[in-house]
Amino acid sequence: MSTSQRTRIKMCGFTREADVLAATAAGADAIGFVLYPPSPRHVSLERAAELARLLPAFATPVLLFVNDTAERIQAACAAVPGALMQFHGDEAPEFCEAMSRATGRAHLKAARIPLSEVADFDLIKFAHLHSQAQALLLDAHVDGYGGGGKTFNWSLLPTNVKAHLVLSGGLTPANVADGIRTLRTHGLSLAVDVSSGIESGKGLKDAEKIQQFVAAVRAADADLP
């Protein structure tokens, strides 16, 4: 298996030190912190910075925002060195790009895909509008914002998306391999993002599920030609 085929893994919604350490020990490439107060996985900026300091070299912190202010976003980036920004709300491309310029940080943009109308979501157009994003995070559209632990029909997405893709939404150790096989060649590259699928409760990660998830991703990679 070549390095380019290794599926990168982001794990999101961390609130406890032990969970961050378990995820990085298992091989997670990125660790996400939710800075959206209505979320049950929300942490304060101070807590996110504290947890991010546990990350080893080359493990990337990701700060998740939902329709936040420029001032709060810039303050968060200043407090967490090296963090990527993940915009998970209705942020316009121009706003996301302005934040990247202001902070010097790359950003991810969530594409909130309707569960019942996957084929009607114009991912090609969305990718064009958000062409400056480092990657597009494909998540199921649920009431409110943030992850809802729901999957959508991956096979209905277009196969020629000119963007790096991150599959999210309802992933578990049991289904992540199917997601990787389905979407591996749909974009420029594919990564995966998990939150509820590695939890024992909202914001409470389970070390065994973390290990099972990573093992499932690696097994899927190993099966590729």
MODA-V829569 format. One record per residue. N is the residue number from 1. PHI is phi in radians with two decimals (* if undefined). PSI is psi as a letter, one per 30 degrees, with the letter a starting at -180 (999 if undefined). Layout:
BEGIN
n:N phi:PHI psi:PSI
n:N phi:PHI psi:PSI
END
This chain:
BEGIN
n:1 phi:* psi:k
n:2 phi:-1.37 psi:l
n:3 phi:-1.05 psi:e
n:4 phi:-1.14 psi:f
n:5 phi:-1.55 psi:f
n:6 phi:-1.24 psi:k
n:7 phi:-1.34 psi:k
n:8 phi:-1.28 psi:k
n:9 phi:-2.12 psi:k
n:10 phi:-1.90 psi:k
n:11 phi:-2.07 psi:k
n:12 phi:-2.29 psi:l
n:13 phi:1.50 psi:h
n:14 phi:-1.51 psi:k
n:15 phi:-2.32 psi:f
n:16 phi:-2.24 psi:k
n:17 phi:-1.02 psi:e
n:18 phi:-1.04 psi:e
n:19 phi:-1.24 psi:e
n:20 phi:-1.07 psi:e
n:21 phi:-1.14 psi:e
n:22 phi:-1.13 psi:e
n:23 phi:-1.19 psi:e
n:24 phi:-1.24 psi:e
n:25 phi:-1.13 psi:e
n:26 phi:-1.34 psi:f
n:27 phi:2.01 psi:g
n:28 phi:-1.12 psi:k
n:29 phi:-1.52 psi:f
n:30 phi:-2.52 psi:k
n:31 phi:-2.17 psi:k
n:32 phi:-1.78 psi:k
n:33 phi:-2.15 psi:k
n:34 phi:-1.58 psi:j
n:35 phi:-1.85 psi:h
n:36 phi:-1.98 psi:j
n:37 phi:-0.92 psi:e
n:38 phi:-1.18 psi:f
n:39 phi:-1.27 psi:k
n:40 phi:-1.16 psi:f
n:41 phi:-1.77 psi:g
n:42 phi:-1.10 psi:k
n:43 phi:-2.23 psi:l
n:44 phi:-1.22 psi:l
n:45 phi:-1.04 psi:e
n:46 phi:-1.12 psi:e
n:47 phi:-1.20 psi:e
n:48 phi:-1.06 psi:e
n:49 phi:-1.11 psi:e
n:50 phi:-1.09 psi:e
n:51 phi:-1.20 psi:e
n:52 phi:-1.12 psi:f
n:53 phi:-1.19 psi:f
n:54 phi:-1.40 psi:f
n:55 phi:-1.27 psi:k
n:56 phi:-1.32 psi:l
n:57 phi:-0.99 psi:k
n:58 phi:1.30 psi:g
n:59 phi:-1.73 psi:k
n:60 phi:-1.74 psi:k
n:61 phi:-1.36 psi:k
n:62 phi:-2.21 psi:k
n:63 phi:-1.81 psi:k
n:64 phi:-1.69 psi:k
n:65 phi:-2.06 psi:k
n:66 phi:-2.28 psi:j
n:67 phi:0.86 psi:h
n:68 phi:-1.55 psi:l
n:69 phi:-1.51 psi:l
n:70 phi:-1.05 psi:e
n:71 phi:-1.14 psi:e
n:72 phi:-1.18 psi:e
n:73 phi:-1.12 psi:e
n:74 phi:-1.16 psi:e
n:75 phi:-1.13 psi:e
n:76 phi:-1.13 psi:e
n:77 phi:-1.13 psi:e
n:78 phi:-1.16 psi:e
n:79 phi:-1.46 psi:f
n:80 phi:-2.16 psi:j
n:81 phi:-1.01 psi:k
n:82 phi:1.33 psi:g
n:83 phi:-1.32 psi:k
n:84 phi:-1.50 psi:l
n:85 phi:-1.80 psi:k
n:86 phi:-2.07 psi:j
n:87 phi:-1.71 psi:j
n:88 phi:-2.02 psi:g
n:89 phi:-2.00 psi:b
n:90 phi:-1.84 psi:g
n:91 phi:-1.09 psi:k
n:92 phi:-1.30 psi:l
n:93 phi:-0.94 psi:e
n:94 phi:-1.09 psi:e
n:95 phi:-1.17 psi:e
n:96 phi:-1.04 psi:e
n:97 phi:-1.16 psi:e
n:98 phi:-1.11 psi:e
n:99 phi:-1.17 psi:e
n:100 phi:-1.12 psi:e
n:101 phi:-1.17 psi:e
n:102 phi:-1.19 psi:e
n:103 phi:-1.74 psi:f
n:104 phi:1.26 psi:g
n:105 phi:-2.00 psi:k
n:106 phi:-1.28 psi:l
n:107 phi:-2.35 psi:l
n:108 phi:-1.87 psi:k
n:109 phi:-2.16 psi:k
n:110 phi:-1.40 psi:k
n:111 phi:-1.73 psi:j
n:112 phi:-1.58 psi:j
n:113 phi:-1.66 psi:k
n:114 phi:-1.06 psi:k
n:115 phi:-1.05 psi:e
n:116 phi:-1.66 psi:f
n:117 phi:-2.37 psi:h
n:118 phi:-1.00 psi:e
n:119 phi:-1.16 psi:f
n:120 phi:-1.52 psi:f
n:121 phi:-1.39 psi:k
n:122 phi:-1.49 psi:i
n:123 phi:-1.20 psi:e
n:124 phi:-1.08 psi:e
n:125 phi:-1.14 psi:e
n:126 phi:-1.05 psi:e
n:127 phi:-1.11 psi:e
n:128 phi:-1.15 psi:e
n:129 phi:-1.12 psi:e
n:130 phi:-1.85 psi:h
n:131 phi:-1.16 psi:f
n:132 phi:-1.55 psi:f
n:133 phi:-1.23 psi:k
n:134 phi:-1.13 psi:e
n:135 phi:-2.79 psi:l
n:136 phi:-1.85 psi:k
n:137 phi:-1.69 psi:j
n:138 phi:-1.59 psi:j
n:139 phi:-2.26 psi:l
n:140 phi:-1.32 psi:k
n:141 phi:-1.35 psi:j
n:142 phi:-2.18 psi:l
n:143 phi:-1.05 psi:k
n:144 phi:1.35 psi:a
n:145 phi:-2.31 psi:l
n:146 phi:1.55 psi:l
n:147 phi:-1.17 psi:k
n:148 phi:-1.99 psi:g
n:149 phi:1.21 psi:g
n:150 phi:-1.90 psi:k
n:151 phi:-1.79 psi:l
n:152 phi:-2.06 psi:l
n:153 phi:-1.36 psi:j
n:154 phi:-1.03 psi:e
n:155 phi:-1.19 psi:f
n:156 phi:-1.52 psi:f
n:157 phi:-1.34 psi:l
n:158 phi:-1.13 psi:l
n:159 phi:-1.76 psi:g
n:160 phi:-2.30 psi:h
n:161 phi:-1.48 psi:k
n:162 phi:-1.52 psi:i
n:163 phi:-2.82 psi:l
n:164 phi:-1.34 psi:k
n:165 phi:-2.00 psi:k
n:166 phi:-2.20 psi:j
n:167 phi:-1.38 psi:k
n:168 phi:-2.41 psi:l
n:169 phi:1.58 psi:j
n:170 phi:1.28 psi:g
n:171 phi:-1.29 psi:k
n:172 phi:-2.47 psi:l
n:173 phi:-1.01 psi:f
n:174 phi:-1.41 psi:f
n:175 phi:-2.05 psi:f
n:176 phi:-1.12 psi:e
n:177 phi:-1.12 psi:e
n:178 phi:-1.09 psi:e
n:179 phi:-1.09 psi:e
n:180 phi:-1.12 psi:e
n:181 phi:-1.11 psi:e
n:182 phi:-1.25 psi:e
n:183 phi:-1.90 psi:g
n:184 phi:-0.84 psi:e
n:185 phi:-1.88 psi:g
n:186 phi:-1.34 psi:f
n:187 phi:-2.25 psi:a
n:188 phi:-1.23 psi:f
n:189 phi:-2.83 psi:l
n:190 phi:-2.36 psi:k
n:191 phi:-2.13 psi:l
n:192 phi:-2.25 psi:l
n:193 phi:-2.38 psi:k
n:194 phi:-2.29 psi:k
n:195 phi:-2.39 psi:d
n:196 phi:-1.13 psi:f
n:197 phi:-1.23 psi:f
n:198 phi:-2.15 psi:g
n:199 phi:-2.01 psi:l
n:200 phi:-1.74 psi:f
n:201 phi:-2.91 psi:l
n:202 phi:-1.06 psi:j
n:203 phi:1.44 psi:f
n:204 phi:-1.98 psi:j
n:205 phi:-1.43 psi:l
n:206 phi:-1.99 psi:j
n:207 phi:-1.05 psi:e
n:208 phi:-1.18 psi:e
n:209 phi:-1.15 psi:e
n:210 phi:-1.04 psi:e
n:211 phi:-1.13 psi:e
n:212 phi:-1.13 psi:e
n:213 phi:-1.13 psi:e
n:214 phi:-1.07 psi:e
n:215 phi:-1.09 psi:e
n:216 phi:-1.16 psi:e
n:217 phi:-1.14 psi:e
n:218 phi:-1.12 psi:e
n:219 phi:-1.13 psi:e
n:220 phi:-1.12 psi:e
n:221 phi:-1.09 psi:e
n:222 phi:-1.16 psi:f
n:223 phi:-1.42 psi:f
n:224 phi:-1.29 psi:k
n:225 phi:-1.20 psi:999
END
